[in-house]
Amino acid sequence: MKTVDAIYAALATKTKHRPHLGGSLIGHDCERAMFYQFRWAAQEQISGRVARLFRRGNLEEPEIVSDLTNAGMIVRDVNPKSGEQYQVSSLGGHFGGSLDALVQGCPDIDDPLETVVAEFKTMGVKGFGQLKKNGCIHAQPRHFAQMQTYMHLSFPNNPARQIKHALYIVVCKDNDEIYSEVIDYDAEVAQALVEKARRIIFATDLPPRISEDATWYQCKFCSMNEVCHTPKLPQPTCRSCIYSQPEKDGNARWTCQLKDKDLNYDDQILACEMHTYNPIFMQRWGEMTETSDKEGWVEYTMRDGRKFKNGFRSLSVFSSEELHSFTPDLVHDPVVEKLRQEFGAVLEPVKSDEFFDDEIPF
C-alpha cells in the first residue's frame, strides 16, 4: 500500500483557478456554487486517485479522434491559427469553453458536409448504463448544457454558419463500449444558459443556492460548501475584493478601481496589500456601516454590536489574509487583541505539517 500511497501523494493537487466561467459548468444546479467558483472563493483539493481519473479522460480524447478518423470522418481537434483547441466565448470573454473537436461526415447527420461540435467523455459502467437508458438530456444534463452553449457560441456574428448539431461520444471505462448521440441545437435553451451566465458573472448580490441545508447531498460534496454554509471567507484574491470588477468588454478583463488598472491573471491570484473583502461575502460577519477611502478600510458592525475594520492592515484594521484565517468569534478576543496591540502580531492559519506537540509547558 505504501507504493500506492506514494503514487497518489505525488499526483494530488489543487484545482487551478479558471479565468472564465466554463460552458462545462453552466449546467450546474446551484448558481451560488458557480458564482463562488467564478470568484475563486476556494480551491478544490484533487486526490491522486481523482487526478488519475481526469488523466484517463484526457488520454481517451486522442483515441476517440483516431477512431472517428478511421471511420471516415473529418475531425479537426486543433485550431490551426492558435495551435490549440477551438474556443468559444461570450459576455466579454468571461463565459465560454474549449471544443474537443469539430467533425464533418458524421453518419447520423443527413448532410455529410455539415460541421458539428464534438464532445468526448468517459464514465463508469453505472453512469454509462443510465446514459444508454435515458439519453444525455436526462442522464447528463450538464453535458447537454455544455453542448448547447458551444453550438450557440460557435458563430455568434454569423447566424448563417450557426452549428446546429453536436456529436456526443462517451466511452465506458469498464469495458470500452462506445455510446454516441446527436444533440439538436435548442436556441431557447442555449439563450437561457447565456443569461444564467450573465447573472452569475455580473452579480451584485449572492445568487440563490440549491439548499439552505449544508448536509444536502449536492451541498455536502460541493467544494464550495465551507464558504457557502459557514462564516469561512473566500481566498483573498482580486476576485473577492471590493475594488475589482469584471468588465463587459475585452478578453475576460478585470479592472481595479482603486489603482485604475487592468488586472492580469497573476495579479488577480496574488491580490495586494489593499485587498478589502467585497461586502457581498461578509454577510455572515456583519453589516457594512462605515468606510474610509483615505485609510483604506471598511467597517462592519456585527449582530451583537461588535465592530471591526477590514482593509490595509494596521493595529486597528484586519487584513483580508487575517480574516480568512479565523472566524467571527475571535473579533475583539482579549488574547488576540493583546497580541495585536502589544506585539503587532499577524494572525495566520496553522498548517497541519507545522503543528507539533512537545513537553515544554508554554
N, C-alpha and C positions, 0 to 999 in steps of 0.2 A: 504493500500500500504506500510505502514511502516514495516509491518511484512515481506512482500516480499522483500523489500529493505534490511532488516536485513539479510535475508537468503542469498541473492545474495552477499552482502558485506562479509559475513563470508566465502563464497566459492571462492570468487575472488582470483586469484593468478597469479604468473608469471610462464611461462614455465620453466622447468628445462633444463639446457644445456645437450644435449645428447653427450656422449663421442665419438660416431661414426656417420658416415653418414648412415642414415637408408634406408633400402630397400623400406620402405613405402614412402620415399621422392623422390627416384631416378627418378620416372616418371614425376616429376615436369617439366614444360616447360622452366623454367628460370634457367640456370646453375649458374648465378651470385647469385641469391637468395639462392641456395643451398650452394654455396661457403661461403656466409656470415653466414649462419646457422652453417655450419661446423666449421667456425672460431669464433663462438659465438659473432657475431657482435652486437646483440641486443636480448633482451628477450621479447617475446610477452606477453602482459597483457591479461590474460584469465578472462573474466567476469564471474560472478556467474551463469548466465544462460547457457553459453557455457560449464562451468565446469560440470553442471548437464547433458548436452548432452553427454559429454565424459564419465561421470559416467554411464549414461544409456547404452552406448555401451559396457562398461566393464561388467556391470551386465548381459547383454544378453549372453555373451560368455559361461558361465557355463550352461545356459539354452539350448543353441544350442548343447553343448556336450551331455547333458542329452537326448535331442530329438534324436540325431544321435544314441546314445547307445540304446535307447528304440526301435529304428527302426532296430536293429540287427547288427549295425556296431561296429567295434572295434576302439575305439578312445583313443589316447594317447596324452593328453594335458600337461603332466608333464614329464620331463626327470628324470628318477629315479636316475641318477648319480648326478644330481645337485639339484633336488627338485624344479626346476624352468622350465619355458618353454624351448623347444628345440631352440637352437640358431645356426645360420649360419653366417660365416664371410669370408672376403677376404681382400686383399690389406693390409696385416699386421694388420688385425683386425679393420681397420678404416672404413670398409664398411660391412654391414650385417643387421641382424634383428632377431626377435623372432617369431617363428611359433605359430600360435594359436593352432594347433594340427596336428597330423599325423593320418590318417584314413585308415582302411582296410575294405573290404566288401562293398564298395560303389556300389549300384545297377547300376550306369551309367558306370561302368568300367567292361569290359569283364572278366578280371581275378580277382576273389574275394580275392586273396591273395596279390594283388598289393597294395603297400603303396602309398598314395597320400598326398600331402601337403593340409591342410585345412586353409582357410582364412575366418574369420567371420566379417561381417559388419552390421551396421544398417543405415537406411536412411529414410528421409521423403517421403511422397507419390509421390511428383513430380519427385524426382530423381529416385524413385523406378519404376515409370512408364516409364521413359526414359530407364532404365536398361532392363526392360522386352521387350521393343520395339527394342532396338539396340544392346543388349548384352554388356558384360563387356568391350571388347576392344575399343568400340566406346563411350559408356556411361561413363565408369570409367577407362580411360587409366592408371591412376596412380595405381589403384588396379591391373590391368593387369600386369604392370611393376613389381610391388611388388611380385606377384606370380611367374613371370618368374625368378626373382632374387633368390627367395627362392628355386625353383626347381634346378636352375643352381648350387647353392652353397650347395646343400644337401649332396652330397658325391663327392667333387671335386677330391679326390685322389683315387676314386674307381668308374670309369665310369660304371662298370657292375651294380652298385646299384643306378645309376642316377634315380632320381624321374622324371617321365615322365608326370604326370598329377597333377593338382591342383583342389580341390573341393572348389568352391566359393559359400558361403552361405550368403544371405542377408535377414534381417528381416525388414519389413516395420514398422516403429514406429507408424504409424497411425492406422493400422488395423491388425497387427501381421501376415500378409501374408508373406510366405517364398518364396524366389527365389533361385534356385540353378543352377550352370553351371559348367561343367568340362572344364578346360583350358588346352590345349595341350602345352607341352614344346616346345619352339622355340629356338634352340641353337643360331641362328644368332642374334635374338633379345636380348636374355639374355647376350650374349658376348658383344654386343654393349652397354648395360646398365652398365656392369662392366667397360668397357673402359671409359664410361662417368663419372663414379665414380672416376676412376683413374685421369682423367683430373682435376676434381674438388678438390680432396684431395691433390694432389701434384702440384697444380697450382703455377706458379711463377709470374703470372700476373692475373689481373681480368678477369674472363671468360666473354663471351658475355652475355648481358641481353636481355630480351624479347622485351623491348621497351625503347626508349630514352625519352618517354613521361611519366612523373610521374603520370599523370591522367589517363593513360591507365588502363582499368578495372582490369587487372591482377596485375598491379603495385599499383594501388590505394588502394587495400585491402591487400597488402603484408606487413607482419610485418617487412620486411627489407627496406621498402620504404624510410624512412628518411636517413638511412645510405647510401643507393644506389643512391638517387637522390639529396641529399643536402650535404654540407660540414660536416655534423654531423659525428664524428668519432666513430668507434666501441668501445664497452666497453673495458677498459684496462685489458684484461686477457692475459695469456701467448699465447693464440692462435692469438692475434693481434700484438705480439711483434716480433721485428726483430731478436731476438736471439733464438727463438724457431722454431722447425720444426717437422712435423710428420715423423716418421721413417717407413721404409718398412718392418721391421721385428718386431715380438713381438705382444702383445695383445693391439692394439691401442696405441702404445708407442709414446710419445712425448719427445723430449730432449731440454735442454737449452744449447746452445753453449757457452754462457758466463760463466756459472757455471759448465759446463761439468757434467751434471747430468740428470737423468730421472725425468720427471715431472708427479706426480700422479694427479688425478682428482682435489683434493683440491688445490694443488699447482697451477694448471692452472687457477682455478677460482680466486684465491687471487692475482696472479701475485706477483711482488716485486717492490721495490723502483727503480730498474734499468729499469723498463719497458720502452721500446722505440718503437714507432709505426713502424711496417713494412712499408717501403715506398709504398708498393702496395696500402695502404689505404690513402696515403697522396696526391694523385694526384690532388685533388681539392684545396689543400692548397699551394703546391709549389713543386719545383724540388729539390731533394737532391743534395747539392753542396759540402758538407764537412762533415767529421766525425772525432771523437776523441775517440778511444777505451780507452785511458788512463783516460779521464774525463767522459766518458760515455754519449756522446751526438751525435746527428745527426743534421746538419744544413740544413735548407731549404731556398730557395730563391723564393719569391712569384712573380707573374707576374708583379707586379708594382715595384719590386725591393726590397721590404722589406724583411728582413731576421729574422729568429728566430731559436732557438735550442730546440730540444726535447730530453729528457733523464733524467738522475739523477738530481733532482731538485736543482737549486741554483738561485741566483738573476738574472743570465743571461740565465738560462735554464728552460723551461716549462716542468713540469712533464706531463705524459700522462693523468693523472687524471684531470689536469688543462685544457689541450687542449680539452678533452672530454666535459668540462663544458661550453665552449664558441665557438665562430665562428671566422673565419679568420679576420674579420674586426676589432677585438679587439687587434690584434697583434700590438704592439707599440702605442696603445691608450694612450694618455697622462695621463689620470686618472689611468688606470691600471698600467702603468709603475711607476707612483709616489707611488702608494700603495705598489707595489712590492719592489721597491728600497729603500724607506724610512721606510717602516713598516714591510717588509718581508711578506706581505700579500699573502695568498694562495687562488687562485680562486677556488670556489666550486659552484656546482649547487644549486639553491634555490628550495627547495621542496615546493609544494603548501601549505602544512599544517604548514610551518614555516613562511609564509609571513603574516604580519599584517600591518594595517594602523592605525595610531593614529594622534593626533593633534600636536605632537612635530615637529617643523619645521626644523628638520635636520636629 
